[in-house]
Amino acid sequence: MELSKFEHTILKALIKNDPEENILREQLKSSSVFKREYTGVGLYTNIEINNETSRLSKSNRYIEDVPKVHLVHPELEAGAGALLWFKDGFISTLECYTYEGDWPEDESKFLISG
């Protein structure tokens, strides 16, 4: 499976200005989705990266170092968030979640805040 337009947009925002942005961009070029799960209040997109692509300098990142963005949507009063997880020096999972309420059907209405 391929990343959706929504996932591409969020991933681009998450890696912007990351100290290893060039490596992350390279990884995304060789990425594919091996599992996408809607939970009712969010989304997990498990991403597979070609293992011949450059790895990040650290195999994993602490939660405080994980890239994050805040999302707004007309159906979500409190908004939503997105995180990017890593494993063994590669992008592994895009996690999106609402702060309150159900995940909206129309992801095209999401905007990245600040």
C-alpha positions as YAML, in Angstrom:
chain: A
units: angstrom
residues:
- id: 1
  name: MET
  ca: [0.00, 0.00, 0.00]
- id: 2
  name: GLU
  ca: [1.05, 3.58, -0.51]
- id: 3
  name: LEU
  ca: [0.83, 6.50, 1.89]
- id: 4
  name: SER
  ca: [-2.34, 8.59, 1.53]
- id: 5
  name: LYS
  ca: [-2.25, 12.30, 0.69]
- id: 6
  name: PHE
  ca: [-3.13, 13.02, 4.35]
- id: 7
  name: GLU
  ca: [-0.26, 10.83, 5.60]
- id: 8
  name: HIS
  ca: [2.21, 12.45, 3.18]
- id: 9
  name: THR
  ca: [1.19, 15.93, 4.37]
- id: 10
  name: ILE
  ca: [1.53, 15.02, 8.05]
- id: 11
  name: LEU
  ca: [4.86, 13.24, 7.56]
- id: 12
  name: LYS
  ca: [6.26, 16.22, 5.66]
- id: 13
  name: ALA
  ca: [5.31, 18.49, 8.57]
- id: 14
  name: LEU
  ca: [6.70, 16.09, 11.16]
- id: 15
  name: ILE
  ca: [10.15, 15.84, 9.60]
- id: 16
  name: LYS
  ca: [10.48, 19.53, 8.69]
- id: 17
  name: ASN
  ca: [13.52, 21.02, 10.44]
- id: 18
  name: ASP
  ca: [14.45, 17.71, 12.03]
- id: 19
  name: PRO
  ca: [18.25, 17.50, 12.56]
- id: 20
  name: GLU
  ca: [18.22, 14.44, 10.29]
- id: 21
  name: GLU
  ca: [15.58, 15.69, 7.84]
- id: 22
  name: ASN
  ca: [17.59, 14.63, 4.76]
- id: 23
  name: ILE
  ca: [17.80, 11.02, 5.96]
- id: 24
  name: LEU
  ca: [14.09, 11.01, 6.83]
- id: 25
  name: ARG
  ca: [13.20, 12.34, 3.36]
- id: 26
  name: GLU
  ca: [15.35, 9.61, 1.81]
- id: 27
  name: GLN
  ca: [13.60, 6.99, 3.93]
- id: 28
  name: LEU
  ca: [10.15, 8.23, 2.91]
- id: 29
  name: LYS
  ca: [11.08, 7.93, -0.76]
- id: 30
  name: SER
  ca: [11.55, 4.19, -0.25]
- id: 31
  name: SER
  ca: [8.55, 3.73, 2.04]
- id: 32
  name: SER
  ca: [5.42, 1.65, 1.78]
- id: 33
  name: VAL
  ca: [2.52, 1.03, 4.14]
- id: 34
  name: PHE
  ca: [2.34, -2.50, 5.44]
- id: 35
  name: LYS
  ca: [-0.57, -1.86, 7.83]
- id: 36
  name: ARG
  ca: [-3.06, 0.95, 8.39]
- id: 37
  name: GLU
  ca: [-5.42, 0.72, 11.35]
- id: 38
  name: TYR
  ca: [-8.21, 3.14, 12.20]
- id: 39
  name: THR
  ca: [-9.03, 2.88, 15.91]
- id: 40
  name: GLY
  ca: [-12.13, 5.09, 16.03]
- id: 41
  name: VAL
  ca: [-10.20, 7.88, 17.73]
- id: 42
  name: GLY
  ca: [-7.16, 7.85, 15.48]
- id: 43
  name: LEU
  ca: [-4.94, 6.06, 13.07]
- id: 44
  name: TYR
  ca: [-1.79, 3.94, 13.12]
- id: 45
  name: THR
  ca: [0.11, 3.72, 9.87]
- id: 46
  name: ASN
  ca: [2.92, 1.16, 10.03]
- id: 47
  name: ILE
  ca: [5.57, 2.09, 7.51]
- id: 48
  name: GLU
  ca: [8.15, -0.16, 5.94]
- id: 49
  name: ILE
  ca: [11.43, 1.39, 4.78]
- id: 50
  name: ASN
  ca: [13.91, -0.24, 2.40]
- id: 51
  name: ASN
  ca: [16.66, -1.39, 4.78]
- id: 52
  name: GLU
  ca: [19.36, -0.30, 2.32]
- id: 53
  name: THR
  ca: [18.36, 3.32, 2.96]
- id: 54
  name: SER
  ca: [20.46, 5.39, 5.38]
- id: 55
  name: ARG
  ca: [19.62, 4.95, 9.05]
- id: 56
  name: LEU
  ca: [19.19, 7.68, 11.65]
- id: 57
  name: SER
  ca: [22.08, 8.28, 14.04]
- id: 58
  name: LYS
  ca: [20.04, 6.77, 16.94]
- id: 59
  name: SER
  ca: [18.10, 3.54, 16.56]
- id: 60
  name: ASN
  ca: [15.13, 4.94, 18.53]
- id: 61
  name: ARG
  ca: [14.11, 8.27, 20.06]
- id: 62
  name: TYR
  ca: [12.74, 9.09, 23.50]
- id: 63
  name: ILE
  ca: [9.14, 10.35, 23.55]
- id: 64
  name: GLU
  ca: [10.34, 13.90, 24.21]
- id: 65
  name: ASP
  ca: [12.45, 13.72, 21.03]
- id: 66
  name: VAL
  ca: [9.73, 12.23, 18.81]
- id: 67
  name: PRO
  ca: [8.46, 14.69, 16.15]
- id: 68
  name: LYS
  ca: [4.93, 15.93, 16.94]
- id: 69
  name: VAL
  ca: [2.33, 18.23, 15.36]
- id: 70
  name: HIS
  ca: [-1.06, 19.56, 16.44]
- id: 71
  name: LEU
  ca: [-3.94, 19.22, 13.97]
- id: 72
  name: VAL
  ca: [-7.20, 21.14, 13.71]
- id: 73
  name: HIS
  ca: [-10.39, 19.91, 12.08]
- id: 74
  name: PRO
  ca: [-13.87, 21.51, 11.96]
- id: 75
  name: GLU
  ca: [-15.41, 18.41, 13.56]
- id: 76
  name: LEU
  ca: [-12.94, 18.32, 16.48]
- id: 77
  name: GLU
  ca: [-13.30, 21.06, 19.06]
- id: 78
  name: ALA
  ca: [-10.13, 19.99, 20.91]
- id: 79
  name: GLY
  ca: [-8.16, 19.06, 17.78]
- id: 80
  name: ALA
  ca: [-5.83, 16.14, 17.22]
- id: 81
  name: GLY
  ca: [-2.18, 15.25, 17.33]
- id: 82
  name: ALA
  ca: [0.33, 13.25, 15.33]
- id: 83
  name: LEU
  ca: [3.60, 11.55, 16.30]
- id: 84
  name: LEU
  ca: [6.30, 9.80, 14.33]
- id: 85
  name: TRP
  ca: [7.89, 6.67, 15.81]
- id: 86
  name: PHE
  ca: [11.21, 5.04, 14.89]
- id: 87
  name: LYS
  ca: [12.72, 1.57, 15.20]
- id: 88
  name: ASP
  ca: [16.27, 0.47, 14.44]
- id: 89
  name: GLY
  ca: [17.09, 3.84, 12.85]
- id: 90
  name: PHE
  ca: [14.10, 3.84, 10.49]
- id: 91
  name: ILE
  ca: [10.68, 5.48, 10.44]
- id: 92
  name: SER
  ca: [8.26, 2.85, 11.73]
- id: 93
  name: THR
  ca: [4.84, 4.28, 12.62]
- id: 94
  name: LEU
  ca: [2.77, 7.40, 12.08]
- id: 95
  name: GLU
  ca: [0.34, 7.76, 14.99]
- id: 96
  name: CYS
  ca: [-2.58, 10.21, 14.75]
- id: 97
  name: TYR
  ca: [-5.14, 10.68, 17.51]
- id: 98
  name: THR
  ca: [-7.95, 12.95, 18.63]
- id: 99
  name: TYR
  ca: [-7.76, 14.69, 21.98]
- id: 100
  name: GLU
  ca: [-11.49, 14.20, 22.32]
- id: 101
  name: GLY
  ca: [-14.13, 12.63, 20.07]
- id: 102
  name: ASP
  ca: [-14.15, 10.32, 17.09]
- id: 103
  name: TRP
  ca: [-11.70, 10.43, 14.19]
- id: 104
  name: PRO
  ca: [-13.34, 12.39, 11.33]
- id: 105
  name: GLU
  ca: [-14.10, 10.59, 8.07]
- id: 106
  name: ASP
  ca: [-12.92, 13.48, 5.89]
- id: 107
  name: GLU
  ca: [-9.18, 13.76, 6.53]
- id: 108
  name: SER
  ca: [-8.85, 16.43, 3.82]
- id: 109
  name: LYS
  ca: [-10.24, 18.99, 6.28]
- id: 110
  name: PHE
  ca: [-7.30, 18.61, 8.69]
- id: 111
  name: LEU
  ca: [-4.95, 21.56, 8.98]
- id: 112
  name: ILE
  ca: [-1.60, 21.59, 10.71]
- id: 113
  name: SER
  ca: [-1.52, 24.14, 13.52]
- id: 114
  name: GLY
  ca: [1.53, 26.32, 14.10]
...
